[in-house]
Amino acid sequence: MRRRSFVPNVKDGQDEYIRRHQAAWTGVLDDLRRAGIHNITLP
């Protein structure tokens, strides 16, 4: 299986980045499941 990766480099405002993206993950994960993606690895 081919793996793809993207690692953002967030230094200033990291807490804000995390706060804003946590809420979005629920919708993203739902979309991934609907697309047939059931196993994802995040660094």
MMTF fields as JSON, N, C-alpha, C and O atoms, coordinates in Angstrom:
{
  "mmtfVersion": "1.0.0",
  "mmtfProducer": "UNKNOWN",
  "numBonds": 171,
  "numAtoms": 172,
  "numGroups": 43,
  "numChains": 1,
  "numModels": 1,
  "chainsPerModel": [1],
  "groupsPerChain": [43],
  "chainIdList": ["A"],
  "bondAtomList": [4, 2, 8, 6, 12, 10, 16, 14, 20, 18, 24, 22, 28, 26, 32, 30, 36, 34, 40, 38, 44, 42, 48, 46, 52, 50, 56, 54, 60, 58, 64, 62, 68, 66, 72, 70, 76, 74, 80, 78, 84, 82, 88, 86, 92, 90, 96, 94, 100, 98, 104, 102, 108, 106, 112, 110, 116, 114, 120, 118, 124, 122, 128, 126, 132, 130, 136, 134, 140, 138, 144, 142, 148, 146, 152, 150, 156, 154, 160, 158, 164, 162, 168, 166],
  "bondOrderList": [1, 1, 1, 1, 1, 1, 1, 1, 1, 1, 1, 1, 1, 1, 1, 1, 1, 1, 1, 1, 1, 1, 1, 1, 1, 1, 1, 1, 1, 1, 1, 1, 1, 1, 1, 1, 1, 1, 1, 1, 1, 1],
  "groupList": [{"groupName": "MET", "atomNameList": ["N", "CA", "C", "O"], "elementList": ["N", "C", "C", "O"], "formalChargeList": [0, 0, 0, 0], "bondAtomList": [1, 0, 2, 1, 3, 2], "bondOrderList": [1, 1, 2], "singleLetterCode": "M", "chemCompType": "L-PEPTIDE LINKING"}, {"groupName": "ARG", "atomNameList": ["N", "CA", "C", "O"], "elementList": ["N", "C", "C", "O"], "formalChargeList": [0, 0, 0, 0], "bondAtomList": [1, 0, 2, 1, 3, 2], "bondOrderList": [1, 1, 2], "singleLetterCode": "R", "chemCompType": "L-PEPTIDE LINKING"}, {"groupName": "SER", "atomNameList": ["N", "CA", "C", "O"], "elementList": ["N", "C", "C", "O"], "formalChargeList": [0, 0, 0, 0], "bondAtomList": [1, 0, 2, 1, 3, 2], "bondOrderList": [1, 1, 2], "singleLetterCode": "S", "chemCompType": "L-PEPTIDE LINKING"}, {"groupName": "PHE", "atomNameList": ["N", "CA", "C", "O"], "elementList": ["N", "C", "C", "O"], "formalChargeList": [0, 0, 0, 0], "bondAtomList": [1, 0, 2, 1, 3, 2], "bondOrderList": [1, 1, 2], "singleLetterCode": "F", "chemCompType": "L-PEPTIDE LINKING"}, {"groupName": "VAL", "atomNameList": ["N", "CA", "C", "O"], "elementList": ["N", "C", "C", "O"], "formalChargeList": [0, 0, 0, 0], "bondAtomList": [1, 0, 2, 1, 3, 2], "bondOrderList": [1, 1, 2], "singleLetterCode": "V", "chemCompType": "L-PEPTIDE LINKING"}, {"groupName": "PRO", "atomNameList": ["N", "CA", "C", "O"], "elementList": ["N", "C", "C", "O"], "formalChargeList": [0, 0, 0, 0], "bondAtomList": [1, 0, 2, 1, 3, 2], "bondOrderList": [1, 1, 2], "singleLetterCode": "P", "chemCompType": "L-PEPTIDE LINKING"}, {"groupName": "ASN", "atomNameList": ["N", "CA", "C", "O"], "elementList": ["N", "C", "C", "O"], "formalChargeList": [0, 0, 0, 0], "bondAtomList": [1, 0, 2, 1, 3, 2], "bondOrderList": [1, 1, 2], "singleLetterCode": "N", "chemCompType": "L-PEPTIDE LINKING"}, {"groupName": "LYS", "atomNameList": ["N", "CA", "C", "O"], "elementList": ["N", "C", "C", "O"], "formalChargeList": [0, 0, 0, 0], "bondAtomList": [1, 0, 2, 1, 3, 2], "bondOrderList": [1, 1, 2], "singleLetterCode": "K", "chemCompType": "L-PEPTIDE LINKING"}, {"groupName": "ASP", "atomNameList": ["N", "CA", "C", "O"], "elementList": ["N", "C", "C", "O"], "formalChargeList": [0, 0, 0, 0], "bondAtomList": [1, 0, 2, 1, 3, 2], "bondOrderList": [1, 1, 2], "singleLetterCode": "D", "chemCompType": "L-PEPTIDE LINKING"}, {"groupName": "GLY", "atomNameList": ["N", "CA", "C", "O"], "elementList": ["N", "C", "C", "O"], "formalChargeList": [0, 0, 0, 0], "bondAtomList": [1, 0, 2, 1, 3, 2], "bondOrderList": [1, 1, 2], "singleLetterCode": "G", "chemCompType": "PEPTIDE LINKING"}, {"groupName": "GLN", "atomNameList": ["N", "CA", "C", "O"], "elementList": ["N", "C", "C", "O"], "formalChargeList": [0, 0, 0, 0], "bondAtomList": [1, 0, 2, 1, 3, 2], "bondOrderList": [1, 1, 2], "singleLetterCode": "Q", "chemCompType": "L-PEPTIDE LINKING"}, {"groupName": "GLU", "atomNameList": ["N", "CA", "C", "O"], "elementList": ["N", "C", "C", "O"], "formalChargeList": [0, 0, 0, 0], "bondAtomList": [1, 0, 2, 1, 3, 2], "bondOrderList": [1, 1, 2], "singleLetterCode": "E", "chemCompType": "L-PEPTIDE LINKING"}, {"groupName": "TYR", "atomNameList": ["N", "CA", "C", "O"], "elementList": ["N", "C", "C", "O"], "formalChargeList": [0, 0, 0, 0], "bondAtomList": [1, 0, 2, 1, 3, 2], "bondOrderList": [1, 1, 2], "singleLetterCode": "Y", "chemCompType": "L-PEPTIDE LINKING"}, {"groupName": "ILE", "atomNameList": ["N", "CA", "C", "O"], "elementList": ["N", "C", "C", "O"], "formalChargeList": [0, 0, 0, 0], "bondAtomList": [1, 0, 2, 1, 3, 2], "bondOrderList": [1, 1, 2], "singleLetterCode": "I", "chemCompType": "L-PEPTIDE LINKING"}, {"groupName": "HIS", "atomNameList": ["N", "CA", "C", "O"], "elementList": ["N", "C", "C", "O"], "formalChargeList": [0, 0, 0, 0], "bondAtomList": [1, 0, 2, 1, 3, 2], "bondOrderList": [1, 1, 2], "singleLetterCode": "H", "chemCompType": "L-PEPTIDE LINKING"}, {"groupName": "ALA", "atomNameList": ["N", "CA", "C", "O"], "elementList": ["N", "C", "C", "O"], "formalChargeList": [0, 0, 0, 0], "bondAtomList": [1, 0, 2, 1, 3, 2], "bondOrderList": [1, 1, 2], "singleLetterCode": "A", "chemCompType": "L-PEPTIDE LINKING"}, {"groupName": "TRP", "atomNameList": ["N", "CA", "C", "O"], "elementList": ["N", "C", "C", "O"], "formalChargeList": [0, 0, 0, 0], "bondAtomList": [1, 0, 2, 1, 3, 2], "bondOrderList": [1, 1, 2], "singleLetterCode": "W", "chemCompType": "L-PEPTIDE LINKING"}, {"groupName": "THR", "atomNameList": ["N", "CA", "C", "O"], "elementList": ["N", "C", "C", "O"], "formalChargeList": [0, 0, 0, 0], "bondAtomList": [1, 0, 2, 1, 3, 2], "bondOrderList": [1, 1, 2], "singleLetterCode": "T", "chemCompType": "L-PEPTIDE LINKING"}, {"groupName": "LEU", "atomNameList": ["N", "CA", "C", "O"], "elementList": ["N", "C", "C", "O"], "formalChargeList": [0, 0, 0, 0], "bondAtomList": [1, 0, 2, 1, 3, 2], "bondOrderList": [1, 1, 2], "singleLetterCode": "L", "chemCompType": "L-PEPTIDE LINKING"}],
  "groupTypeList": [0, 1, 1, 1, 2, 3, 4, 5, 6, 4, 7, 8, 9, 10, 8, 11, 12, 13, 1, 1, 14, 10, 15, 15, 16, 17, 9, 4, 18, 8, 8, 18, 1, 1, 15, 9, 13, 14, 6, 13, 17, 18, 5],
  "groupIdList": [1, 2, 3, 4, 5, 6, 7, 8, 9, 10, 11, 12, 13, 14, 15, 16, 17, 18, 19, 20, 21, 22, 23, 24, 25, 26, 27, 28, 29, 30, 31, 32, 33, 34, 35, 36, 37, 38, 39, 40, 41, 42, 43],
  "secStructList": [7, 7, 7, 7, 7, 7, 7, 7, 7, 7, 7, 6, 6, 2, 2, 2, 2, 2, 2, 2, 2, 2, 2, 2, 2, 2, 2, 2, 2, 2, 2, 2, 2, 2, 6, 6, 7, 7, 7, 7, 7, 7, 7],
  "xCoordList": [0.839, 0.0, 0.887, 1.828, 0.587, 1.319, 0.792, -0.418, 1.7, 1.319, 1.69, 2.711, 0.863, 1.127, 1.156, 0.483, 1.942, 2.089, 2.214, 2.766, 1.683, 1.855, 1.984, 1.1, 3.044, 3.261, 3.386, 4.381, 2.369, 2.449, 3.454, 3.665, 4.058, 5.009, 4.356, 4.416, 3.735, 3.027, 3.758, 3.814, 4.31, 5.016, 4.205, 3.726, 4.048, 3.257, 1.779, 1.319, 1.044, -0.387, -0.745, -1.834, 0.133, -0.121, -1.394, -2.166, -1.616, -2.824, -4.077, -5.054, -4.047, -5.183, -5.392, -6.532, -4.318, -4.391, -5.073, -5.981, -4.63, -5.197, -6.67, -7.499, -7.0, -8.386, -9.323, -10.403, -8.902, -9.76, -9.898, -10.941, -8.87, -8.911, -9.538, -9.999, -9.57, -10.198, -11.669, -12.147, -12.381, -13.807, -14.026, -15.017, -13.13, -13.272, -13.044, -13.585, -12.262, -11.921, -13.123, -13.122, -14.148, -15.326, -15.924, -16.221, -16.1, -16.639, -15.704, -16.15, -14.418, -13.431, -13.451, -13.455, -13.463, -13.479, -14.747, -14.698, -15.879, -17.126, -17.012, -17.43, -16.457, -16.276, -15.332, -15.591, -14.246, -13.302, -13.977, -13.777, -14.769, -15.471, -16.441, -16.527, -17.169, -18.097, -17.356, -17.902, -16.104, -15.297, -14.628, -13.911, -14.862, -14.291, -12.93, -12.271, -12.503, -11.204, -11.468, -12.113, -10.961, -11.274, -10.039, -10.156, -8.868, -7.632, -6.731, -6.288, -6.463, -5.614, -4.598, -4.94, -3.376, -2.32, -1.893, -1.537, -1.931, -1.506, -0.212, -0.073, 0.753, 2.033, 1.902, 2.885],
  "yCoordList": [-1.177, 0.0, 1.244, 1.345, 2.161, 3.422, 4.367, 4.509, 5.002, 5.977, 7.366, 7.563, 8.306, 9.706, 10.48, 10.118, 11.546, 12.279, 13.768, 14.218, 14.512, 15.958, 16.359, 16.058, 17.015, 17.456, 18.973, 19.513, 19.674, 21.135, 21.598, 20.935, 22.722, 23.304, 24.547, 25.637, 24.363, 25.451, 25.746, 24.905, 26.93, 27.314, 28.351, 28.081, 29.518, 30.565, 30.224, 29.896, 30.299, 30.03, 28.565, 28.212, 27.699, 26.26, 25.88, 25.04, 26.485, 26.184, 26.543, 25.794, 27.684, 28.112, 27.153, 26.813, 26.71, 25.752, 24.468, 23.961, 23.955, 22.711, 22.898, 22.056, 23.986, 24.234, 24.295, 23.704, 25.008, 25.151, 23.863, 23.624, 23.028, 21.814, 20.624, 19.697, 20.618, 19.498, 19.36, 18.249, 20.457, 20.407, 19.936, 19.263, 20.275, 19.887, 18.392, 17.806, 17.772, 16.362, 15.448, 14.443, 15.745, 14.89, 14.782, 13.682, 15.907, 15.894, 15.243, 14.525, 15.48, 14.888, 13.369, 12.656, 12.878, 11.428, 10.795, 9.703, 11.467, 10.967, 10.879, 9.886, 11.898, 11.898, 10.785, 10.115, 10.585, 9.517, 8.154, 7.319, 7.921, 6.634, 6.422, 5.322, 7.468, 7.356, 7.059, 6.428, 7.52, 7.285, 5.916, 5.551, 5.148, 3.818, 3.753, 2.713, 4.857, 4.887, 4.63, 5.43, 3.498, 3.089, 3.031, 2.83, 3.203, 3.138, 4.267, 4.281, 5.198, 6.331, 6.527, 6.425, 6.802, 7.019, 8.472, 8.974, 9.144, 10.529, 10.604, 9.964, 11.397, 11.474, 12.229, 12.386],
  "zCoordList": [0.0, 0.0, 0.0, 0.787, -0.863, -0.93, 0.144, 0.32, 0.849, 1.869, 1.393, 0.734, 1.73, 1.405, 2.713, 3.678, 2.734, 3.979, 3.731, 2.727, 4.682, 4.708, 6.171, 6.973, 6.518, 7.889, 7.885, 7.401, 8.43, 8.459, 9.505, 10.521, 9.247, 10.181, 10.789, 10.22, 11.948, 12.619, 13.921, 14.819, 14.012, 15.246, 16.003, 17.105, 15.433, 16.068, 15.923, 14.829, 17.011, 16.946, 16.92, 16.467, 17.39, 17.336, 18.109, 17.647, 19.266, 20.039, 19.257, 19.258, 18.592, 17.768, 16.609, 16.291, 15.972, 14.86, 15.327, 14.668, 16.461, 16.988, 17.332, 16.984, 18.007, 18.404, 17.199, 17.209, 16.174, 14.989, 14.199, 13.59, 14.198, 13.392, 14.101, 13.435, 15.419, 16.124, 15.763, 15.533, 15.71, 15.375, 13.941, 13.657, 13.051, 11.648, 11.456, 10.519, 12.315, 12.114, 12.131, 11.421, 12.905, 12.928, 11.531, 11.064, 10.869, 9.511, 8.521, 7.626, 8.666, 7.754, 7.887, 6.883, 9.108, 9.317, 8.765, 8.199, 8.924, 8.341, 6.821, 6.224, 6.201, 4.748, 4.305, 3.305, 5.037, 4.696, 4.766, 3.884, 5.799, 5.933, 4.776, 4.231, 4.399, 3.27, 1.97, 1.065, 1.884, 0.683, 0.716, -0.215, 1.796, 1.883, 2.543, 2.516, 3.136, 3.817, 5.289, 5.966, 5.778, 7.143, 8.033, 9.242, 7.454, 8.236, 7.768, 6.62, 8.646, 8.309, 9.431, 10.609, 9.071, 10.042, 9.97, 8.904, 11.109, 11.176, 11.958, 13.0, 11.451, 12.159, 13.464, 14.187]
}
